[in-house]
Amino acid sequence: MDLKQLRYFDAVAETCHFGRAAERLHLAQPALSQAVRRLEAELGVRLLARTTRQVQLTAAGEFFHREIRRILGELDASVLGAKSIAEGSRGLLRVGFTATSAFTQLARLSRMVRSSLPGVVLEVQADLLTPAQVDRLLDGRLDLGVLRGPVAEPGIETRTLLQESLVLALPADHRLVPESALEVVDVSADEFVAYADARSAVNEAVVSSCRRAGFSPDITHRAPGTAALLALVAAGLGVALVPDSVRSMHLTGVVFRDVAGANSIDLSLAWRADESSALVSSALDVLDHHGFFTAASSSPDLV
């Protein structure tokens, strides 16, 4: 028994007519009749009741037809699915985001991918600092990452989305809140809150900004993520320099202020340099085509 025999029987069962079934299959009628008889012989079951006037399914034939329709349908769907995955138009795309980039970039990325690749399912892994995303990209747990650059890790490629200035996050009762203009040096005597991961790109930008202002920051508290970092600031345990998009995370007790002399920091899309997935390649092409890299700061409603 093979698939060709099953498809032959399906055509006959659908039409209950060898002549019409043969035309549909572009096959000579005697050859079709012989193929169905061989199938019945292999099964040891009579599937069709034949007379000179008509062809009808037996009870066994009706059951067998229902089952092979299901099997052939699943097979066709499997073939289509395999082709779609190979072509990069279907599958699971795992995307990581830093805490605030999910607010600014998730909607844009999702709409672009889903509009062009409706067979793709997005798995979002949010609130991941850049080092954690790099680790997950390298070990295959992420396909794409929206993270803070630059990334010097071998094996990772990045493309810049935008640059953000660092801003001051101050406790609401901090002495500098009423001031009209601030510089980085104004917090040289303050305790700082920073990210716990020593590889944090934001931490590097903060330290660089402070040193350029003539001091080294006194980092007394560290947080695993942005929400915890802001909670520590709100508690009065220190000040922080954070990317401007952190303003979107409103928290009672924290005031954000522009500050002169602070570095800017990149927001980038990252992926494995040796990526072989057709799905990742398709997603990158879609994002490029829709301007994700050239208008990353635009409103999601423009997508």
Secondary structure as UniProt FT lines:
FT   HELIX           3..15
FT   HELIX           18..25
FT   HELIX           29..43
FT   STRAND          48..50
FT   STRAND          55..57
FT   HELIX           59..87
FT   STRAND          90..97
FT   TURN            99..100
FT   HELIX           101..116
FT   STRAND          119..125
FT   HELIX           130..138
FT   TURN            139..140
FT   STRAND          144..149
FT   TURN            154..155
FT   STRAND          156..171
FT   TURN            172..173
FT   TURN            175..178
FT   HELIX           184..187
FT   TURN            188..189
FT   STRAND          191..195
FT   TURN            198..199
FT   HELIX           201..212
FT   TURN            213..214
FT   STRAND          218..223
FT   HELIX           226..234
FT   TURN            235..236
FT   STRAND          239..243
FT   HELIX           244..248
FT   TURN            252..253
FT   STRAND          254..257
FT   STRAND          264..272
FT   TURN            273..274
FT   HELIX           278..289
FT   TURN            290..294
FT   TURN            296..297
FT   HELIX           300..302
//
